[in-house]
Amino acid sequence: MPTSPFDSVLQSLDTFPVLGEAYANDDYVPLDLCVNNPDLQAVNVSSSEDLETYIWNHIKTSKAKIAYGGYIEKRGIYNRSSHFNQQNKETERNIHLGIDLWIEVNTPIYTPLDAELHSFKDNFGFGNYGPTLILKHSIDALEFYTLYGHLSKSSLNEKRVGEKIEKGQQIATLGTAKVNGDYPPHLHFQVIKDIEDYIGDYPGVSNQKDLEFYKTNCPNPNLLLRLE
């Protein structure tokens, strides 16, 4: 999987599972939400309820506990929201930059590495992240960030920018569709090299025009998750 020295460093790190040690890799099943997936043609992906039913049927049929996937996946689920959908097709954002972990609401979330809290924010709005945390990781001379989106509101309580967080420490729980941007419960997990000037937020979906930049700045999160 590594395609750059940065990728190789990420893959070499000793990480803690983001959903905790209760789950093995066999508990995860890949989920395809690509616009070309024929199974989605019969699903109203604009409805969080219908999409949740589809996802959980997929999980149960696969005898799994968690569905995952979505890195650099072109999706149709963003067409419903003006947060992504624009008149100019070149600037329409529909290519996913993180990996989603689809699992029950209130599932605990853990940090994979030692970190400090860079920022947090409730990115309120239809189609947005909802409550979001961004952690900063410093490994020798290497600095990078991980983003956790679609959390519960309580996940932002008593947080302090700059606070130290140890690898394996619980940092959040997953939110409901009412607070997470109107999606089925899931974690959006994203790796970011340069956070730029963003605070508590960073684009999780790209358009085709900017994709090469974001592919470089947001490498495959599976380098840390190691689900394949």
C-alpha positions in Angstrom: 0.0 0.0 0.0 2.7 2.6 0.8 3.5 4.9 -2.2 5.7 7.5 -0.4 8.1 7.7 2.5 5.3 9.3 4.6 3.0 6.4 3.8 5.8 4.0 4.9 6.2 5.7 8.2 2.5 5.6 8.9 2.4 1.9 8.1 5.3 1.2 10.5 3.7 2.8 13.5 2.3 0.7 16.4 -1.3 1.7 16.5 -4.3 1.1 18.7 -7.6 0.2 17.0 -9.8 3.2 16.5 -12.9 1.2 17.6 -11.1 -0.6 20.4 -9.7 -4.0 20.9 -13.1 -5.8 21.2 -13.2 -6.2 17.4 -11.0 -8.3 15.1 -10.4 -7.7 11.4 -12.9 -10.5 10.7 -15.6 -8.4 12.2 -15.3 -5.8 9.4 -16.8 -6.1 6.0 -16.1 -3.8 3.0 -18.9 -1.5 1.9 -19.2 -0.1 -1.6 -21.1 3.2 -1.7 -19.7 4.1 -5.2 -22.1 5.7 -7.7 -21.6 2.7 -9.9 -22.7 0.1 -7.4 -25.9 -1.4 -9.0 -27.2 -2.5 -5.6 -27.7 1.2 -4.6 -30.0 1.9 -7.6 -32.9 0.6 -5.5 -31.9 2.5 -2.4 -32.9 6.1 -1.6 -29.5 7.2 -0.5 -30.8 10.7 0.3 -32.7 9.1 3.2 -30.5 8.3 6.3 -33.1 5.7 7.3 -33.1 3.9 4.0 -29.3 4.0 3.8 -29.0 2.7 7.3 -31.3 -0.2 6.5 -29.1 -1.1 3.5 -25.9 -0.9 5.4 -27.1 -3.0 8.3 -28.5 -5.6 5.9 -25.1 -5.7 4.3 -23.4 -6.2 7.7 -25.8 -8.9 8.9 -25.7 -10.8 5.6 -21.9 -10.8 5.7 -22.1 -12.0 9.4 -19.9 -9.0 10.3 -20.2 -6.3 13.0 -18.8 -3.2 11.2 -18.8 -2.0 7.6 -15.9 0.1 6.3 -14.6 1.8 3.2 -14.9 4.8 1.0 -11.4 6.2 0.5 -11.3 8.0 -2.9 -14.8 6.7 -3.6 -17.0 8.7 -5.8 -20.4 8.7 -4.2 -24.0 9.8 -4.9 -25.0 10.3 -1.3 -23.8 13.9 -1.3 -26.1 15.0 -4.1 -28.9 15.7 -1.6 -26.9 18.5 0.2 -26.0 22.0 -0.9 -22.9 21.6 1.4 -21.4 19.5 -1.4 -23.6 19.9 -4.5 -22.9 22.8 -6.7 -24.0 24.0 -10.2 -20.6 23.6 -11.7 -19.9 19.8 -12.1 -16.1 20.5 -12.0 -16.4 21.9 -8.4 -19.1 19.4 -7.2 -17.6 17.6 -4.2 -18.4 13.9 -4.3 -15.1 12.0 -3.8 -14.6 10.8 -0.3 -11.2 11.4 1.4 -11.5 9.3 4.5 -12.6 5.9 5.6 -16.0 5.4 7.1 -16.6 2.9 9.9 -20.4 2.1 10.0 -21.4 0.8 13.5 -24.0 1.5 16.2 -24.6 4.9 17.7 -22.7 5.6 21.0 -19.8 3.3 20.0 -16.6 4.5 21.7 -13.8 5.9 19.7 -10.2 5.7 20.6 -7.0 7.5 19.5 -4.6 5.2 17.5 -1.5 7.1 18.7 -0.3 9.5 21.3 -1.6 12.9 20.4 -2.7 16.4 21.5 -6.0 17.9 20.8 -5.5 20.3 17.9 -9.2 21.5 17.7 -12.8 20.6 17.9 -16.1 22.0 16.6 -19.7 21.2 16.0 -19.9 21.4 12.2 -23.7 21.7 12.3 -25.7 21.4 9.2 -27.4 18.9 6.8 -24.7 16.8 5.2 -21.9 18.2 7.4 -19.7 16.4 10.0 -21.6 17.4 13.1 -19.3 17.2 16.2 -15.7 16.8 15.1 -12.3 16.3 16.7 -8.9 16.8 15.2 -5.8 15.3 16.8 -2.2 16.3 16.2 0.4 13.5 16.2 4.2 14.1 16.5 6.4 11.1 15.7 10.1 12.1 15.8 10.3 14.9 13.2 7.0 13.9 11.6 3.7 15.8 12.3 0.3 14.9 11.0 -3.3 15.0 12.0 -6.3 12.7 12.3 -9.9 13.8 12.0 -12.9 12.1 13.7 -16.3 13.2 12.3 -20.0 12.4 13.0 -19.5 12.2 16.8 -22.0 12.7 19.6 -22.4 16.2 21.0 -21.2 15.0 24.4 -17.9 14.1 22.7 -17.0 17.8 22.7 -17.7 18.3 26.4 -14.8 19.4 28.6 -12.3 19.3 25.7 -9.3 21.6 25.9 -7.1 22.5 22.9 -3.6 21.3 23.5 -4.5 18.6 26.0 -2.4 15.4 25.8 -4.1 12.2 24.8 -2.5 8.8 25.2 -2.6 6.0 22.6 -5.7 3.9 23.3 -7.5 6.6 25.2 -11.2 7.0 24.5 -11.9 10.4 23.0 -15.5 10.2 21.8 -18.6 8.3 21.0 -20.7 8.2 17.8 -23.7 10.4 17.3 -27.2 9.9 15.9 -28.5 11.2 12.6 -30.0 14.1 14.4 -26.6 15.6 15.3 -24.1 14.0 12.8 -25.3 15.7 9.6 -28.2 13.3 9.0 -26.2 10.1 8.2 -26.5 6.6 9.6 -24.2 6.3 12.6 -20.6 6.0 11.6 -17.1 7.4 12.1 -15.4 9.4 9.4 -11.7 8.9 10.0 -9.2 10.9 7.9 -5.4 11.4 7.9 -4.2 14.9 7.1 -0.6 16.0 6.5 -1.1 19.8 6.4 -4.1 21.0 8.3 -3.6 24.5 6.7 -5.6 27.1 8.6 -8.6 24.9 9.5 -9.9 24.7 13.0 -12.2 21.8 14.0 -12.9 21.1 10.4 -11.2 20.0 7.1 -12.7 18.9 3.8 -13.7 15.3 3.8 -14.9 15.2 0.3 -13.2 16.5 -2.8 -14.2 17.5 -6.3 -12.4 16.1 -9.4 -10.5 19.4 -9.9 -8.7 19.3 -6.6 -8.4 15.5 -6.1 -4.7 15.2 -6.8 -3.9 17.7 -4.1 -6.1 16.0 -1.5 -4.9 12.5 -2.4 -1.4 13.7 -1.5 -2.4 15.7 1.6 -4.9 13.0 2.9 -3.3 9.6 2.4 -5.2 6.4 2.8 -6.4 6.1 6.4 -6.0 2.3 6.2 -2.3 2.8 6.7 -3.3 3.3 10.3 -6.5 1.2 10.5 -5.0 -1.9 8.8 -8.3 -3.5 7.9 -7.0 -5.2 4.8 
